[in-house]
Amino acid sequence: MRSFLILLFGTIFVWMIVMTTLTSIKMPIWDAFTTFGDNPWATATLWDAYFGFLTFYVWVAWREIRIAQKILWFLLIMALGNIAMSLYLLIQLYRLKKTDPLSLLFSTRNA
């Protein structure tokens, strides 16, 4: 299961980097703002995404001990979304020892 999760979140991380890069080449994000608000589905999707980011961040903040880490991950998640979220999970999965149960992902970190 650990290998599957690493593959899953690694794929999400790479896919989002590639898609963000390709999309940015076609249209810089600041050029999209002029028409973005005209589409109600775009606005609803953005709210949905950011509430999802916030939900994920609450779990990250619960896990992390240091306030600096909490702030850093908040900024990364809010700025990079699924790129930061998949990176966080990859880091946590690689920190687990091969013999550790995946349930350790759902406990606070000691330091």
C-alpha positions, 0 to 999 in steps of 0.5 A: 500500500505504501508503494501505491501511495508513493506512486499515486502522490508522485504521479499527482505531483509530476502531473500538476507540475507539467500541467501548470507549466504547459498552461502557464506557457499558453496563458500566464495566470495573471492574464486569466483573471480578467475573464475568470470572474465571468464564469460562475463555474470557474468561481465555484470550482475555485472556492471548492478547491480552496476549501479542500486546501484548507481542509487538508491544511487543518490535518497538516497543522494538527500533525506538525509541531513547530509553528514555522512548519505550520505557517510554511505549509499553509503558504505552500498549500494555499499558493501551490494547491495539489502540488504542495499537498502531494509533496507533503504526503510524499515527504511523510511517506518517505519518512516512514520506515518500511516496517512502520504502519501507514496509520502513523500518517494519522498521528502527530509528529514528535519533532 
